[in-house]
Amino acid sequence: MSAWNLPALIDHTVLRPDATKVEVLRLCEEAKANGFTVIFVPPCYIDEVVAAVAGTGIRVGIPIGFPLGGHSTQTKVAEAVHAVAHGAQVLDMVLNVSRLKSGDHDHVRTDIAEVVKATPNVEHKVILETCYLTQQEKRTACQLVVEAGADYVKTSTGFGAAGATVDDVRLLKDAVAGRAKVKASGGIRDWKTTLAMLEAGADRIGTSASLKIIHEWRESSRG
């Protein structure tokens, strides 16, 4: 049997722009049936989803500044405050990649910190969109995330030019140096890739292929 309780490590996700309400509510049922403890859904479904998982212990996650990260800080804060007021317990906000690459580090730090400050007592992850960053920019981003008080750095939205890589997970794990956790997300669609991410140091996995991954994990455990 795997050393990991895999369902508890997965953020079970449906964020496709064409996902229907039926699919979003099905995600809630899948989480209940498979032991997923966090689900991520489009913000417009927050009320239906919170009602659907009420009393189960499943935490509802909402993306902030998604998927490009270029929203104003005020907009990100408003999104975050609204989500939490309606029952969200986890927020994954997209880092302002443009500001980071422009060298506006104070802006990037403040952008994150304002969301964290406005929504205490929930979990905050910051999506770096690593496919657009140099190695040094990834390290700088991790430092800014830590300084801003967020809980996790996250590799990708899943909508960028590329997703998570083992090398990036290792780099992020080293850069945060125990001061934050690491979520691997983007293009993780099987147990082999999931295992590689966990072994590289990922603390959580974000994926829309959760059911396939869990099936493969259970099959490998039997073997």
Sine and cosine of phi, psi and omega as CSV:
sin_phi,cos_phi,sin_psi,cos_psi,sin_omega,cos_omega
0.00,0.00,0.63,-0.78,0.02,-1.00
-0.86,0.50,0.51,-0.86,0.05,-1.00
-0.95,0.30,-0.26,0.96,-0.05,-1.00
-0.99,-0.14,0.62,-0.79,0.23,-0.97
-1.00,0.06,0.99,0.13,-0.24,-0.97
-0.85,0.53,-0.71,0.70,-0.03,-1.00
-0.82,0.57,-0.57,0.82,-0.02,-1.00
-0.96,0.27,-0.20,0.98,-0.02,-1.00
-0.98,-0.18,-0.06,1.00,-0.08,-1.00
-0.98,-0.21,0.74,-0.68,0.22,-0.98
-1.00,-0.03,0.97,-0.23,-0.07,-1.00
-0.97,0.24,0.85,-0.53,-0.33,-0.94
-0.75,-0.66,0.64,-0.77,0.27,-0.96
-0.65,-0.76,0.96,-0.29,-0.04,-1.00
-0.77,-0.63,0.24,0.97,0.06,-1.00
-0.87,0.50,0.62,-0.79,0.00,-1.00
-0.90,0.43,-0.39,0.92,-0.01,-1.00
-0.99,-0.16,0.15,0.99,0.03,-1.00
-0.92,0.40,0.70,-0.71,-0.02,-1.00
-1.00,-0.06,0.20,-0.98,0.05,-1.00
-0.88,0.48,-0.59,0.81,0.05,-1.00
-0.86,0.51,-0.69,0.72,0.00,-1.00
-0.92,0.40,-0.64,0.77,0.00,-1.00
-0.90,0.43,-0.69,0.73,0.02,-1.00
-0.94,0.33,-0.51,0.86,0.11,-0.99
-0.89,0.45,-0.61,0.79,0.05,-1.00
-0.84,0.55,-0.64,0.77,0.03,-1.00
-0.88,0.48,-0.69,0.72,0.01,-1.00
-0.92,0.39,-0.62,0.79,0.04,-1.00
-0.90,0.44,-0.62,0.78,0.02,-1.00
-0.90,0.44,-0.69,0.73,0.03,-1.00
-0.88,0.47,-0.67,0.74,-0.10,-1.00
-0.96,0.28,-0.45,0.89,-0.14,-0.99
-0.92,-0.39,-0.02,1.00,0.07,-1.00
0.99,0.11,0.32,0.95,0.09,-1.00
-0.95,0.31,0.72,-0.69,-0.10,-1.00
-0.98,-0.19,-0.19,0.98,0.05,-1.00
-0.70,-0.71,0.70,-0.71,0.11,-0.99
-0.82,-0.58,0.54,-0.84,0.05,-1.00
-0.86,-0.50,0.77,-0.63,-0.09,-1.00
-0.67,-0.74,0.31,-0.95,0.08,-1.00
-0.88,0.48,0.59,-0.81,-0.05,-1.00
-0.83,0.55,-0.49,0.87,-0.06,-1.00
-0.92,0.38,-0.24,0.97,-0.02,-1.00
-0.96,-0.27,0.23,0.97,-0.10,-0.99
-0.83,0.56,-0.70,0.71,-0.07,-1.00
-0.92,0.40,-0.72,0.69,0.01,-1.00
-0.89,0.46,-0.64,0.77,-0.07,-1.00
-0.95,0.30,-0.69,0.73,0.05,-1.00
-0.85,0.52,-0.66,0.75,0.04,-1.00
-0.91,0.42,-0.61,0.79,-0.06,-1.00
-0.93,0.38,-0.50,0.87,-0.04,-1.00
-0.95,-0.33,0.19,0.98,-0.01,-1.00
-0.83,0.56,0.73,-0.68,0.06,-1.00
0.99,0.14,0.02,1.00,-0.05,-1.00
-0.99,-0.12,-0.30,0.95,-0.10,-0.99
1.00,0.06,-0.07,1.00,0.06,-1.00
-0.96,0.29,0.77,-0.64,0.01,-1.00
-1.00,-0.04,0.68,-0.73,0.00,-1.00
-1.00,-0.08,0.78,-0.62,0.03,-1.00
-0.94,-0.34,0.58,-0.82,0.00,-1.00
-0.76,-0.65,0.71,-0.70,0.08,-1.00
-0.98,0.19,0.56,-0.83,-0.03,-1.00
-0.83,-0.55,0.73,-0.68,-0.03,-1.00
0.90,0.44,0.55,0.83,-0.20,-0.98
-0.99,-0.13,0.63,-0.77,0.00,1.00
-0.98,-0.21,0.03,1.00,-0.16,-0.99
-0.99,-0.14,-0.40,0.91,0.07,-1.00
0.99,0.11,-0.07,1.00,-0.08,-1.00
-1.00,0.05,0.14,0.99,0.04,-1.00
-0.88,0.47,0.39,-0.92,0.13,-0.99
-0.92,0.40,0.41,-0.91,0.05,-1.00
-0.86,0.52,-0.65,0.76,-0.01,-1.00
-0.87,0.49,-0.62,0.79,0.02,-1.00
-0.92,0.39,-0.68,0.73,0.02,-1.00
-0.89,0.46,-0.67,0.74,0.02,-1.00
-0.89,0.46,-0.69,0.72,0.01,-1.00
-0.88,0.47,-0.68,0.73,0.05,-1.00
-0.86,0.51,-0.72,0.70,-0.05,-1.00
-0.91,0.42,-0.72,0.69,-0.02,-1.00
-0.89,0.46,-0.68,0.74,0.02,-1.00
-0.89,0.46,-0.71,0.70,-0.04,-1.00
-0.88,0.48,-0.71,0.70,-0.03,-1.00
-0.93,0.38,-0.64,0.77,0.03,-1.00
-0.88,0.48,-0.43,0.90,-0.01,-1.00
-0.98,-0.18,0.16,0.99,0.16,-0.99
0.92,-0.40,0.01,1.00,0.05,-1.00
-0.93,0.37,0.61,-0.79,0.02,-1.00
-0.87,-0.50,-0.12,0.99,0.02,-1.00
-0.69,-0.73,0.72,-0.69,0.03,-1.00
-0.81,-0.59,0.81,-0.59,0.10,-0.99
-0.93,-0.36,0.96,-0.28,-0.04,-1.00
-0.98,-0.21,0.57,-0.82,0.00,-1.00
-1.00,0.04,0.80,-0.61,0.07,-1.00
-0.88,0.48,0.52,-0.85,0.06,-1.00
-0.98,0.21,1.00,-0.02,-0.09,-1.00
-0.88,0.48,-0.66,0.75,-0.02,-1.00
-0.87,0.49,-0.72,0.70,0.02,-1.00
-0.90,0.43,-0.63,0.77,0.03,-1.00
-0.88,0.48,-0.75,0.66,-0.04,-1.00
-0.94,0.35,-0.31,0.95,0.08,-1.00
-1.00,0.08,-0.07,1.00,-0.01,-1.00
0.99,0.12,0.18,0.98,-0.02,-1.00
-1.00,0.09,0.92,0.38,-0.15,-0.99
-0.92,0.40,-0.61,0.80,0.02,-1.00
-0.89,0.46,-0.63,0.77,0.03,-1.00
-0.89,0.45,-0.70,0.71,-0.02,-1.00
-0.88,0.47,-0.71,0.71,0.00,-1.00
-0.89,0.46,-0.72,0.69,-0.02,-1.00
-0.91,0.42,-0.63,0.78,0.01,-1.00
-0.83,0.56,-0.70,0.71,0.01,-1.00
-0.95,0.30,-0.73,0.68,-0.09,-1.00
-0.88,0.47,-0.58,0.82,-0.01,-1.00
-0.92,0.40,-0.61,0.79,0.06,-1.00
-0.92,0.38,-0.69,0.72,0.01,-1.00
-0.87,0.48,-0.72,0.70,-0.04,-1.00
-0.91,0.42,-0.59,0.81,-0.07,-1.00
-0.97,0.24,-0.31,0.95,-0.07,-1.00
-0.74,-0.67,0.92,0.39,0.02,-1.00
-0.92,0.39,0.33,-0.94,0.10,-0.99
0.94,0.33,0.26,0.96,0.20,-0.98
-0.83,-0.56,0.22,-0.98,-0.04,-1.00
-1.00,0.02,0.69,-0.72,-0.02,-1.00
-0.86,-0.50,0.81,-0.59,0.15,-0.99
-0.89,-0.46,0.52,-0.85,0.01,-1.00
-0.86,-0.51,0.85,-0.52,-0.03,-1.00
-1.00,0.06,0.87,-0.49,-0.06,-1.00
-1.00,0.10,-0.38,0.93,-0.15,-0.99
0.80,0.60,0.91,0.43,-0.16,-0.99
-0.86,0.50,-0.42,0.91,-0.04,-1.00
-0.89,0.45,-0.31,0.95,-0.02,-1.00
-0.98,-0.18,-0.01,1.00,-0.14,-0.99
-0.93,-0.37,0.53,-0.85,0.17,-0.99
-0.96,0.27,0.20,-0.98,0.03,-1.00
-0.85,0.52,-0.68,0.73,0.00,-1.00
-0.93,0.38,-0.62,0.78,0.04,-1.00
-0.89,0.46,-0.59,0.81,0.06,-1.00
-0.89,0.46,-0.69,0.73,0.00,-1.00
-0.92,0.39,-0.66,0.75,0.04,-1.00
-0.89,0.46,-0.68,0.73,0.02,-1.00
-0.86,0.50,-0.69,0.73,0.02,-1.00
-0.86,0.51,-0.68,0.74,0.01,-1.00
-0.89,0.46,-0.68,0.73,0.00,-1.00
-0.91,0.42,-0.64,0.77,0.04,-1.00
-0.87,0.49,-0.72,0.70,0.01,-1.00
-0.89,0.46,-0.72,0.69,-0.02,-1.00
-0.89,0.45,-0.52,0.85,-0.02,-1.00
-0.98,0.18,-0.19,0.98,0.10,-0.99
1.00,-0.05,0.24,0.97,0.04,-1.00
-0.98,0.22,0.29,-0.96,-0.11,-0.99
-1.00,-0.01,-0.50,0.87,-0.11,-0.99
-0.68,-0.73,0.47,-0.88,0.38,-0.92
-0.97,-0.25,0.57,-0.82,-0.06,-1.00
-0.76,-0.65,0.61,-0.80,-0.13,-0.99
-0.93,0.36,-0.77,0.64,-0.32,-0.95
-0.46,-0.89,0.37,-0.93,0.12,-0.99
-0.99,0.12,-0.43,0.90,-0.17,-0.98
1.00,-0.03,-0.08,1.00,0.00,-1.00
-0.92,-0.39,0.02,1.00,0.00,-1.00
-1.00,0.09,-0.17,-0.99,-0.05,-1.00
-0.94,0.35,-0.38,0.92,0.04,-1.00
-0.37,-0.93,0.23,-0.97,-0.05,-1.00
-0.94,-0.34,-0.52,-0.86,-0.06,-1.00
-0.94,0.35,0.56,-0.83,0.16,-0.99
-0.77,-0.64,0.41,-0.91,0.04,-1.00
-0.88,0.48,-0.66,0.75,-0.01,-1.00
-0.88,0.47,-0.65,0.76,0.02,-1.00
-0.93,0.38,-0.63,0.78,0.04,-1.00
-0.87,0.48,-0.69,0.72,0.03,-1.00
-0.88,0.47,-0.69,0.72,-0.01,-1.00
-0.89,0.46,-0.72,0.69,-0.01,-1.00
-0.90,0.44,-0.65,0.76,0.01,-1.00
-0.87,0.49,-0.67,0.74,0.01,-1.00
-0.93,0.38,-0.66,0.75,-0.09,-1.00
-0.93,0.37,-0.61,0.79,0.00,-1.00
-0.98,0.19,-0.38,0.92,0.14,-0.99
0.77,0.64,0.71,0.71,0.06,-1.00
0.99,0.14,-0.03,1.00,-0.03,-1.00
-1.00,0.04,-0.20,0.98,0.10,-1.00
-0.45,-0.89,0.21,-0.98,0.04,-1.00
-0.98,-0.19,0.12,-0.99,-0.08,-1.00
-0.83,-0.56,0.76,-0.65,0.12,-0.99
-0.92,-0.39,0.81,-0.59,0.08,-1.00
-0.99,-0.11,0.77,-0.64,-0.04,-1.00
-0.44,-0.90,0.50,-0.87,0.02,-1.00
0.97,-0.26,0.97,-0.24,0.06,-1.00
0.98,0.19,0.23,0.97,0.01,-1.00
-1.00,-0.03,0.96,-0.28,-0.19,-0.98
-0.78,-0.63,0.09,1.00,0.04,-1.00
-0.49,-0.87,0.23,-0.97,-0.06,-1.00
-0.92,0.38,-0.59,0.81,0.00,-1.00
-0.86,0.52,-0.73,0.69,0.02,-1.00
-0.92,0.38,-0.65,0.76,0.02,-1.00
-0.86,0.51,-0.72,0.69,0.01,-1.00
-0.87,0.49,-0.67,0.74,0.01,-1.00
-0.88,0.48,-0.63,0.77,0.02,-1.00
-0.92,0.39,-0.68,0.73,0.02,-1.00
-0.90,0.43,-0.68,0.73,0.01,-1.00
-0.92,0.39,-0.45,0.89,0.04,-1.00
-0.98,0.21,-0.22,0.98,0.07,-1.00
0.84,-0.55,0.05,1.00,0.02,-1.00
-0.91,0.42,0.69,-0.73,0.06,-1.00
-1.00,-0.05,-0.45,0.89,0.04,-1.00
-0.62,-0.78,0.37,-0.93,0.03,-1.00
-0.83,-0.55,0.77,-0.64,0.12,-0.99
-0.95,-0.30,0.79,-0.61,-0.06,-1.00
-0.34,-0.94,0.47,-0.88,0.16,-0.99
-0.99,-0.15,-0.04,1.00,0.01,-1.00
-0.98,-0.20,0.51,0.86,-0.11,-0.99
-0.84,0.55,-0.70,0.72,-0.08,-1.00
-0.90,0.43,-0.67,0.74,0.05,-1.00
-0.89,0.45,-0.69,0.72,-0.01,-1.00
-0.90,0.44,-0.70,0.71,0.00,-1.00
-0.89,0.45,-0.66,0.75,0.04,-1.00
-0.86,0.51,-0.73,0.68,-0.01,-1.00
-0.91,0.41,-0.61,0.79,0.03,-1.00
-0.89,0.45,-0.69,0.72,0.00,-1.00
-0.92,0.40,-0.63,0.78,0.03,-1.00
-0.90,0.43,-0.66,0.75,0.00,-1.00
-0.93,0.37,-0.54,0.84,0.03,-1.00
-0.92,0.38,-0.59,0.81,0.03,-1.00
-0.93,0.38,-0.53,0.85,-0.03,-1.00
-0.96,0.29,0.00,0.00,0.00,0.00
